[in-house]
Amino acid sequence: MFRNLEAEQKRYGMTNSQVAEQLGVSRATYEAKKKNGMFTRPQIVKLMEIFHCEFNYLFEQSEKPNYPNQHSA
């Protein structure tokens, strides 16, 4: 899940159906894409335009991968 995408959607007061309509997909498809991250490039660009956010912020992963053998400094 992309927590910043979810947060911006709420901040703008948009429902999943409203965002889906902007992207030209069904609500169910949009909800699936929010879970699996399988947005197309044009959809990503549209989301960045809708929410006035940069890619790195909008699509920051909720959970960082935990790689073995990495030490904190």
N, C-alpha and C positions, 0 to 999 in steps of 0.2 A: 504494500500500500504506500502511496505517495502522500505523506502527511501534509506537505505544503500545498499540494494540489487540492487536497480535501479542505484545508484551512482557507485557502483563497476562495474556493467555491462557496464556502459558508460566509466568508467575509463579504462577498458580492451578493449574497442572498439568492444564489442560484440553485435550483434543484437539479438532480441528475437528468431529468427529462429535458430541462432547459439547455443544459450543456450539450447533451446528446443531439438535440435539434441543431445547435450551432455547428456541431461536427458532422451532421448529416448521417447519424447512426441512430439506432434504437436505444432506449434507456438501458435495456439489458446488455446490449453490446458495450455501451460506455462503462457500465458497472464492471463488466468482465475485463475491459481494458485497464481500468483503474487497479484491478487486482493483479493482472498478469503483465502489465506494462507494454502490451503489444500495440501501441499507438503508431500510426503511420507518420511519416515526416510532415505531411500537410496538416494532420491533426495536432501534432506537437506545436507547429507554428501557430495554428489557430488558438490553441490553449494559451500560448504565451501572449498572444494579442488580446485575448479576452481578459486575462488576469494581469496584464501589464507586468509580467515577471520574466526573468531570465531562465533559461533551460536548467542550469545547475541548481538553482533554488527550487524551481517548481517540481523537478523530478528527483530531488534528493531522496535517497532510499531511507525508509523508516528505521531499518536495522542495518548496522554496518556488519559486514562479514567478519568473522573472528578467525583470522589466519593463525595457524600454529607457528611457534618459534619467533614471534614478533614480541619485542620487549618495549615497554613504555620508557621514555627518556625522563 
